[in-house]
Amino acid sequence: MFKQREPSIDALRAFALFGILVVNLPFFAITYGFAGGVWQDATPLWANVIAAGVIQGLFESKFILIFSALFGFAAFQQFQRYGLSFYIRRLVVLALFGVVNLTLLFEADILLPYAVIGLLLVFVRNHSVRSLLTYAIGLWAWAVIGNALFGVNMTVNPVPYVAPDIPVSEVLASGSFVDVMAIRLDSWSGFQLYCLWSNYLLVAAAMCGGLAAARYCDALGFDVLIGRLRLIASFAVIPAILGSVVYGVLAALPASAEPERFFMMALILRPLFAVPLSLVLVSVAMWGFMSRSCNGLTSFIAPAGRMSLTIYLGMSLIMGFVFFGYGAGLHNQVSLVDCLWISLVMYLGWVVFAQVWFRVASRGPLEWILTLLTRPGSRRIEVSVSSS
């Protein structure tokens, strides 16, 4: 498909990393992130409501879907170039990285789920583009229904809240590494139960879509794929934006507006419009990254996309030291508005780091370990997309 790395794809992966950072950082900075109510204590409330709406309407679920689609796109190249055994080894190593991440750094780890869900692609790797797209659409519909069923279950069988002896916010702000790790691990099981209803179905849908895109690209060419993506995005853009705006508004309503009245609607809108908006974002981003006027931007951020595994885990490591008690302990000392500019500054720092790193190395530090453990062999050819 590609005989050398495609900078626009690397830049797209780097772009996805930014969106993931914007969503993840509030969960380090504020107890329960934008999903809880602590963020509403910051002033001015209206500014933080807008920030919550932007994060949930524009970023939540969208950029992880882009990342997941790139995983599926990469899987096709790995099957073609290195074979099934390499792909399986890669999933095993990613799972190990995921266990380290969820145990020590962040309970909302995506690497372990990627490794498990990625097994699905083994069974559909030789299926047609039409079949893969059918699977993707089916999984998307299942995710919407699953989220609705999750809401019904929460309404019919509410789980009583049992306050811990020491408030979670206090442990996160001043506790030791072991104390914080215990809190994160305790949150992990509950988070997984929710993800099984919807999030992981969306990830699986995106992976199937990415694999379909790779097969289509292999048959007709990259430019044809991008053209078809733009066509689809042109039909999806209006409903995607409107639906995501409505979701962002409903999801960010402060407690005084009684947001529980719109609980079910918000649950359905999130997965329903996350997919079309992610397609629109990819289309717009690729248009920019492939245009001559944005060559400088593409060259600037593309190296970050080449070391996405290092940056993904590195972000969690740094955020832990900044916000938790075993580090600077700035937990609950910033607002959601602050989270946005902190995310941008941290992201730019990683982009600059990647630029400097690749002046002296050919791959990121964790990418080097991944390559060492998976042993792609003598058939290795530089590819444009990496699932790392």
Secondary structure, 3 states (H helix, E strand, C coil): CCCCCCHHHHHHHHHHHHHHHHHHHHHHHCCCHHHCCHHHHCCCHHHHHHHHHHHHHHHCCHHHHHHHHHHHHHHHHHHHHHCHHHHHHHHHHHHHHHHHHHHHCCCCCCHHHHHHHCHHHHHHCCCCHHHHHHHHHHHHHHHHHHHHHHHHHHHHCCCCCCCCCCCHHHHHHHCCHHHHHHHHHHHHHHHHHHHHHCHHHHHHHHHHHHHHHHHHHHHHCHHHHHHHHHHHHHHHHHHHHHHHHHHHHHHCCCHHHCHHHHHHHHHHHHHHHHHHHHHHHHHHHHHHHHCHHHHHHHHHHHHHHHCHHHHHHHHHHHHHHHHCCCCCCCCCCCCHHHHHHHHHHHHHHHHHHHHHHCCCCCCCHHHHHHHHHHCCCCCCCCCCCCCC
